[in-house]
Amino acid sequence: MSADFTELRTIQEWLISIHMGQYTANFKTAGYNDLTQVTHLKDGELKDIGVTLIGHRNKIYKSIKSMRKHFDNLPEPV
């Protein structure tokens, strides 16, 4: 399952779209406010912000890698 990053605007929307909405507060508490910040996260950092279940970390990290590709392929703003 892959999120449609063209439709998502917030971390909460993204997490809900991948059925991981229970971690919204974790990201907020850790200081993540927008999706571009999330693209810089590494797998180990997910554990640090409280995503302790390996399956959940894998699912979130797989989506982060897809998000990176999406943002890397966007045209530069003029």
FIDOTOR-217045 format. One line per field, with one value per residue (C-alpha): residue number from 0; residue in three letters; x, y, z. Coordinates in steps of 0.25 Angstrom, whole numbers, padded with zeros to 4 digits, m for minus. Example, Ala and Ser with C-alpha at 12.3 -4.5 7.8 and 13.67 -1.06 7.14 Angstrom:
# FIDOTOR-217045
nr <- [0_1]
rest <- [ALA_SER]
X <- [0049_0055]
Y <- [m0018_m0004]
Z <- [0031_0029]
//
This chain:
# FIDOTOR-217045
nr <- [0_1_2_3_4_5_6_7_8_9_10_11_12_13_14_15_16_17_18_19_20_21_22_23_24_25_26_27_28_29_30_31_32_33_34_35_36_37_38_39_40_41_42_43_44_45_46_47_48_49_50_51_52_53_54_55_56_57_58_59_60_61_62_63_64_65_66_67_68_69_70_71_72_73_74_75_76_77]
rest <- [MET_SER_ALA_ASP_PHE_THR_GLU_LEU_ARG_THR_ILE_GLN_GLU_TRP_LEU_ILE_SER_ILE_HIS_MET_GLY_GLN_TYR_THR_ALA_ASN_PHE_LYS_THR_ALA_GLY_TYR_ASN_ASP_LEU_THR_GLN_VAL_THR_HIS_LEU_LYS_ASP_GLY_GLU_LEU_LYS_ASP_ILE_GLY_VAL_THR_LEU_ILE_GLY_HIS_ARG_ASN_LYS_ILE_TYR_LYS_SER_ILE_LYS_SER_MET_ARG_LYS_HIS_PHE_ASP_ASN_LEU_PRO_GLU_PRO_VAL]
X <- [0000_0006_0001_m0003_0007_0000_m0012_m0006_m0003_0000_0007_m0006_m0012_0000_0000_m0015_m0014_m0004_m0012_m0002_m0010_m0007_0007_0003_0006_0019_0023_0018_0025_0038_0037_0032_0023_0022_0024_0038_0044_0039_0047_0060_0056_0065_0060_0067_0060_0046_0050_0055_0041_0034_0031_0035_0028_0038_0026_0021_0035_0037_0023_0026_0040_0036_0026_0036_0045_0034_0031_0046_0045_0032_0038_0051_0044_0036_0040_0048_0039_0041]
Y <- [0000_0013_0027_0037_0049_0058_0058_0058_0071_0067_0057_0052_0050_0042_0033_0031_0027_0016_0012_0017_0029_0025_0031_0045_0050_0043_0051_0064_0062_0059_0073_0068_0078_0075_0064_0069_0068_0053_0050_0052_0042_0029_0016_0017_0030_0024_0016_0028_0035_0023_0014_0002_m0009_m0014_m0017_m0003_0003_m0005_0000_0015_0014_0008_0019_0030_0024_0025_0040_0043_0038_0047_0059_0057_0056_0069_0081_0092_0104_0116]
Z <- [0000_m0004_0000_m0010_m0006_m0016_m0008_0006_0013_0028_0036_0042_0028_0023_0036_0035_0020_0024_0036_0046_0051_0065_0064_0060_0075_0074_0062_0067_0081_0074_0066_0053_0047_0032_0022_0016_0030_0031_0018_0026_0037_0038_0043_0056_0058_0057_0069_0077_0075_0080_0069_0076_0068_0057_0047_0049_0048_0035_0029_0033_0027_0014_0013_0016_0005_m0005_0000_m0002_m0017_m0018_m0013_m0021_m0034_m0032_m0041_m0034_m0030_m0040]
//
